[in-house]
Each structure stands twice: as structure tokens, then as C-alpha cells.
Amino acid sequence: MFEGKTLTVRALETGFAELCFDNGAKPVNVFDRQTVTELSSALDALAGSQIKGLLVTSAKKVFIAGADISEFGPAFGAGKEQLKGFLSVNNANFNRLENLPFPSVVAINGFALGGGFEFCLACDYRILSSAAQVGFPEVGLGILPGWGGTVRSPRLAGLANALKWVAEGKQHRADDALVDGFVDEVVDPDTLRQAALARLKSAVDSPAAYRSRRQQKAQPLMISADQAAAIESSALEAIRKKLGDHYPAPQVAIKTMVSAVNKPFEEALEAEFDGFYRLSKTPEARALIGNFLSDQKLSSVARKYASASPGPVRRAAVLGAGTMGGGIAYQNAVRGFAVFMKDINQSALDLGIGEARGLLDKRVQRGALSQEKADSVLAAITPSLSYDGMAECDIVIEAVVEKEAVKKAVLAEVEREVPESTILASNTSSILISSIAEALERPENFCGLHFFNPVHAMPLVEVVRGQKTSDVTVARAVEHVLGMGKKPVVVNDCPGFLVNRVLFPYFAGFNLLMRDGADFKDLDRVMEGWGWPMGPAYLLDVIGIDVAVHAADVMADGFPDRLKLDFPQATHLMAEHKRLGQKNGKGFYLYESGAKGKLAKQNDPETWSILSSHVAERQRFGEDDIVARMMVPMCIEMARCLEEGITGSPAEADMALLYGLGFPRFRGGVFRWLEEIGMAQFCAMADRFSHLGKLYEPTEAMRGMAADNRRYYSQ
Ligand code: 3H9
């Protein structure tokens, strides 16, 4: 009946028709412009036909992943009328679908998200495979559903459920969807089509039921003003508690939906568009949509690297069974790799296995893993005091003590035990990969794999290419990191690689502020308010002051012009007084075990008795000055990394900071933030602090960009 590139409609023998989404050109079905246009044509064909009922299916595993996010940039950048035009084509489609002269049943076989699920709500009945998931992830992109989702969902599932689904933006499993009233039936994947056809037949046989459903969706909900206000305030309160005030989308969604709940359908759609338009112009939406696109880029770069790998790793080895070694072994095992864990003493091996067991126990307790599966994961880790068996490993990841001589000796030793095809990697955070490589016979087979602590929770792994690292080694390392379920970002070798290289100038900004009389608690409060999960002093306590001081010294040797600080630094003073942070219960703050064993931080007057004779008299700094003095050094260092080719692109660098440091998502990363404030504005901000030295001096290239109004991202 209709044959498009992304969907087809064909008549079935029973007098029904089947509309099947199958976007052959894309990895998942999405509502891109082409699909939206083809849906209009398909509806033309259906409207003029004699069929009795419509079955909707997908030929792909993902039913429909929503609107095509890569089309948002141009659409959102245009004016209000153009955006309305962009949205209205599919709104008209969904309204037409809902008013066809015969019933429609959608068989949802996989993810139906955002616009994909909004499409399903426009059908008369939704039959869901028990393996599928549905929901409205739009708020995660800084927007709200724009194809009638905010209008149809309260009318189908009630206001409270609809607010929860839209404002939280989660994907929901089939059972939840049924209980909350978003779908009509959940069935086994094997019987999905059959169940959907049976439902269609009964809808055709008794049309009153589907017609009354349509009426229900078209009518206002008629909730009393008091009831609506109470539901709104509890939804707003819950979302503020969870997200703070940095994410406007859920709040706008809640207010929009409550304001529209008693309106006629068309007016409610207008209200939805107003909310959508307002959000589409926010910096948060630009950043969050930017994150999605940057993440796509990160994945495609990784896939490209991995495509040159000679073959997947079958067996991995970890040298050194400390916290990091144990975490890396766990991550390998949990992703199905057999892993060999070698240390020189039994107590360390016990610790490494204990680390892995602890993580598995937690997952079993949470119900995320069966005890049987946990046991088999643990059994995949073979602890050993010798190199026996190492020769069968395709990759060896060294995670011994952070001392160059020890790493060199251990890696040189293991190199003699493994075949030429095995690649070696170091999990160093502060030693140059090219330096460690000097101890090796086959430096081309060696790279850095910088995991972040705790390994199981932190998505990022820096794959560090030393001067002699071969392309094949990088390819295999990237492939293995992907296999471990982590996000690899390939960087070139330099002190601190990418993430620590930009973090330590930020800490230098912190030490300068402390020298000039700032209170670290103010700095934490302001930077947490800016969006960081922890302020700088708290972060230093979590990292470990000794570890941070060691890394800061390495970085200062690497980049003395901006990181050699000629005054007593607050971090170093803490270290000298054995205030090492959370690990020994006191750093900038004092830590005590609170409820559920969580460390609670408290003020400790002793911190100031150590600092006060070395810093200026305490003074209050304005919030803008604090943000500028902390962030400018990080941004300039990031620009240097791009200019020097340490990182391949702004997108990869921004995602590395999001995944490695918890950079505020709603700001989208350093480059995205620079883009938002503008380079000329940034240079002016930096110049206000030029008296603080090179740390605050934008690069020539940055000044050139400011002068020519150039940007890092094209959209
Ligand atoms: C929306 O619908 C708004 C509407 O209300 C109205 C707006 C006007 N667009 O993740 P995968 C790509 S907003 C573009 O590896 P999985 C993805 O980037 C939209 N591309 O598969 C990847 O590309 P590449 C709301 C998309 O099986 C490839 O497809 N929807 C989109 O692990 C494979 O994806 C969302 O936010 C998209 N919408 O997971 C859903 N979706 O191969 C976002 C996917 O180049 N998507 N791609 O790297 C997802 O959450 C996951 O992709 C999904 C499948 C769970 C569906």
C-alpha cells in the first residue's frame, strides 16, 4: 500500500494493514525528517483504503528511539515559527493516526522512547513485549516531549504517573508500564505479534471500546485546582530534591502538564509547544543535546580505532592486586573475560579477590545478579603468585605501586614471559608512558590504560599512546576497553595525560585562592553550586592529599611555567601535617563514619591553625571571581591539549571530563562551556587575573578565535 525507505504499509490477508518501521540506513529506527514525511504518505494511503484495522510493528530491535537528535541543532537554532513547523508535521501525523476510521494496535518489540513512545500513545492499543522498555527521556536532553506526550500521557495514565514518567525521564520496564497504565498488555516476545493481532480483531469486533478510548484522550482531565496544585508541588519538590535547580526541563514539564491538564486537546498541545520552545533555547538543552552528539562521536572514534585490532582479547591479566588491580580484574570478569591476577604476595591477592567479591556481593544483595552468576564471575579470576599461565594472555594490565622503577622492572619482567602478540598496558596516572617504555624490548606493544577509581563505577578509560606505541596496540587496547563496557578515549602521552593535566591547573587555581585568603569551604560551596559534584577541597580529600601532592609535583615538573608555585600550597601543608584526606579521617575536613558507614565531613579548627600563618588574612571572594579563578586555568589547559594534539577533538575531550571527573552535564564540558560564554568573553575573564601569571594566560590560538569569532563546535 505504501513503500518508503524507512517504513512500509502492506495489506494483510485478514483485511488488516501492517505499518512496519524499518529504517535501513540507520542503526535504530528514529523519527528523522524522512520518516516523518513517509509517515504522512503512509497515512494518506491508509485513509483512502478499505482496511478494517491497523497493526504497527518494527523490523528493528529498537522499536523507535524517538526523534532524530542529530536534526535538533538546525531546527532549534531557527525561529519559533520554524520550530513549530518542524514539530507540527508529526503532530498532525499522530492526530490523524488517532482519528483513522478503524482501530490501531502497536506491537512494541523493543525500546520505544521519546517520540517513539509518543507515537505509541497515539495508537488505540499498546501491546508490549516483556523484553521492551518505554519512556520519555526528553528531559535528559533538556527538553520535554514535543509530539503530544505531555497531553496524551496524563489522559491515559493519570496526572501523577504522567508527571513522574516525563519529569524523571527514565526508561521503564514492561511491568512498570502496565501497572502505571501506559500499556494494555505485556506478553512474551514470541507471542507479541499474535497478541497484537488478537487485540486488533477484538477492537474491530467491538468498536465502542476503542472509540471511547479516543474520547478519553481528547477530553480534558477535569482535575480540581486544589488537587492539581498539590500534585504539582509534590512533583516539583521531588525533582528539586533530586536534581537541584540546574536542570530546568523537568520543572517546565511539570508546570506545563499541570497547566494543560484541564484544557481541550488542541490548547494543551499549544501549551506543550510553548514549553518545548522555551526549553529549546536554554543553554542546558544545548549542552545536553551536545553531550548526546559528542557521545556519538566518542563511540564512533572508538569503533574506528578498534576496527584495526587483530582480534578480540580472549584472556587478560592484571599485575598487582591492590584496589585498582582488583577493580580491573572484577571489571574484566564481569564482562566475561577470563582474567589472571598476579601479585608478589598472598595478602595482596587476598585483597584483590576481596575487592572483587565485595563488589559482586553488593550486586547480589541489590538483586542485580544471582549468587550463581556472582560465583562464576569470581571463578573467572585466577589469582597467582607466579607467571605460569601469563603466556596465554592477550593483554596484560599493570597496576602495581605508582613508582616508575617498580613499574619498569615489573613490565620488563612480564614482557619476557609473554609472546610478541601480547600487548602490555600500564594503569599509571602520573608517569609518562614513553618513559616506562624505555625499559621494554617491544615498546610498540605498550600503551597506557588509565582507569579511574572506583573502576567499576567510573566509565572512562584513557588509552594513552606513547611515542613508540603502534596503531595495532592502540586498536587492541580500545577494543578491550569497549569489551569491558567502558568508554575509551585515546590521548597522546604527556604529564597527566588529558584528564589530570586539566585537573591540576584547577587545583593550582585553588591553591592560589587559598594563598590569597579564601576559605576552602566557600570554594567548595561555590563550585558545587556551579555544578561540580564536589568542591575542590572535598575532592582533594577524596582523591587523597598525598596522591594529589605527588601528582601536582609531577605536573609542576612537566609544566613549570604555569604549575610551579613558589609559595606554601594549602594541599602541601595538609600533606606535611599528615592530613591525607578521607583515607586517614582528616584532610581539609574531618571525617567520621555516619549512618550506613558513610563518611560525614565536618569542620576542623586544626585545618586553619595549620594554614593561617601561610596564607593572607581571610577574605571573602565574589562567586564570579571564584568560578573564574578556578575554571580559567582548566579551560586554558584544555585548549592547549587540543592545540598540541593530546586529544583528538573537542567532543572527545568534553566527554572525557564528563565521564572521568563528573564535569557538570548541564554545562556539557569545557569546550561547550567556552562556546556558551564566548571566547572573547572568556579571554576578558582570564585577563582580569593576568597578575596571577601564566596559568591565566589564554593561548594565542584562543585569542585568534576570540578575534575572529570562531567556535570549537560547528553546532
Ligand atoms: C524526542 O523524541 C523528542 C520528541 O518528543 C519530539 C522532538 C521533536 N537520534 O545507543 P545505541 C543512535 S528526543 C539519533 O548504541 P542501543 C546512537 O547514537 C529523543 N541517533 O543502541 C547510535 O549511533 P552510532 C528521545 C540515535 O541498542 C546508534 O543509534 N530519545 C537516537 O545500545 C545505536 O544506538 C532518546 O533520547 C536518536 N534518538 O540503545 C533515546 N537513538 O551508531 C536515545 C539512538 O553512530 N537513544 N541513536 O553510535 C537511546 O537511549 C539508545 O540508543 C537506545 C538503544 C536505548 C534507544
Residues whose N, C-alpha, C, O or C-beta is under 5 A from the ligand:
A	BS01	3H9	P27 V28 V30 V62 A65 G66 A67 D68 I69 S70 F111 L113 G114 G115 G116 P137 E138 L144 P145 G146 W147 Q296 S299
